[in-house]
């Protein structure tokens, strides 16, 4: 048996042992094949590759092509789940069983199957960048089946239930009452309705133009394009809702002037102070006024 010692690569000598080579000529031929593979970057050297090295490359990639909200979510999931688990591991040594162990680890931390699937997909995307950069030869996540997610049945309020809910909102909270009326009768997503300003409401045609979505990121308001291009749309509203919106606009003008603000059509439709209305405000109000269903 001949032992073939290859050229230096990244300051490390790579040894390759192959059984069954009986002649020096065969050994030279095998050595040439391996050298050619190294030149073509088809073999990954044994220099330790960390998850942070590949993540930094992946983050550059997503920062060029994705929205801030997506980048923030991916960064959180990486820092909270992936980096702590894999930080001491040579990523080149990862196998399918290691990924399955990680999957079980996430579930043991009481994460839902849906969230677990998203984190595993993120890990796959990170490792794909490793392959593209010739740092890895295979992706152990590839082909791993997603966890089954139980589909939740949509639970709609009846009109009577909604009227009961609305009646529990104080008269002094006109912005919340108008908000939930708009939400109920348009079916808009929460981020879409919070992104509305008065320019988005056409009082002459009774339409709402949906062109953006809203979220808070580290205390800063962010307005971005909707989730998909099909989310850009016009929604027809009835005259009753239009009347409530006009009524609230007059009330909002008075409230903002008390803060020495000049009301204009760029104001967030449902804010009542210099501060934006956020999802947290809505969740608290909804929880406080939620009705018990029979």
Buried (B, 14 or more C-beta within 10 A) or exposed (E): EBEBEBEEBEEEEBEEEBEEBEEEEEBEEBBEEBBEEBEEEEBBBBEEBBBBEBBEBBBEBBEEEEBEBEBBBBBEBBEEBBBEBBEEBEBBEBEEEBBEEBBEEBBEEEBEBEBBBBBBBBBBBBBBBBBEBEBBEBBBBEEBEEBEEEEEEEEEEEEEEBEEBBEEBEEEEBBBBBBBBBBBBBEBBBBBBBBBBBEBBEEEEBBBBBBBBBBBEEEEBBBBEBEEEEBEEEBEBEEEBBEBBEEBBEBBBEBBEEEEBEBEEEBBBBBBEEEBBBEEBBEEBEEEBEEEEE
